[in-house]
Amino acid sequence: MTKIVLVAACALVDADRRILLAQRPEGKSMAGLWEFPGGKVEAGERPEETLIRELHEELGIEVNEACLAPLTFASHSYENFHLLMPLFICRRWEGNPHGRENQALKWVRAMRLREFPMPAADEPLIPHLIDAV
């Protein structure tokens, strides 16, 4: 039986309509690949709560739940698990995003997202972001 892993991700969009990507740090699976910030949904947690927690832990920003809008989702089978990942879009937050876990960050125009190597589950999300921003 395939294990299903629920991960919430967020496309932070700045005033210049650029999207924030974070690079997976060394020592983590898929290290070096670029992704949308977020993380695993813990037991009893809603995806929005996960993002509020993860964006604070990873980037040092405060996000209000009302500013998280569901955009699309990824459903992707990896070798050992199946990933289900809702993607939210957020245009308003408090603070200046910075890599609190020593991960590299880049603000990228939607049309340039394909220039960055990403996990296979993230790639199908790109056309939705191009349309949204």
Stockholm file with secondary structure:
# STOCKHOLM 1.0

chainA/1-133         MTKIVLVAACALVDADRRILLAQRPEGKSMAGLWEFPGGKVEAGERPEETLIRELHEELGIEVNEACLAPLTFASHSYENFHLLMPLFICRRWEGNPHGRENQALKWVRAMRLREFPMPAADEPLIPHLIDAV
#=GR chainA/1-133 SS CCCEEEEEEEEEBCTTSEEEEEECCTTSTTTTCEECSEEECCTTCCHHHHHHHHHHHHHCCBCCGGGEEEEEEEEEECSSCEEEEEEEEECCCBSCCCCTTSCCEEEEEGGGGGGSCCCTTTGGGHHHHHHHC
#=GC SS_cons         CCCEEEEEEEEEBCTTSEEEEEECCTTSTTTTCEECSEEECCTTCCHHHHHHHHHHHHHCCBCCGGGEEEEEEEEEECSSCEEEEEEEEECCCBSCCCCTTSCCEEEEEGGGGGGSCCCTTTGGGHHHHHHHC
//
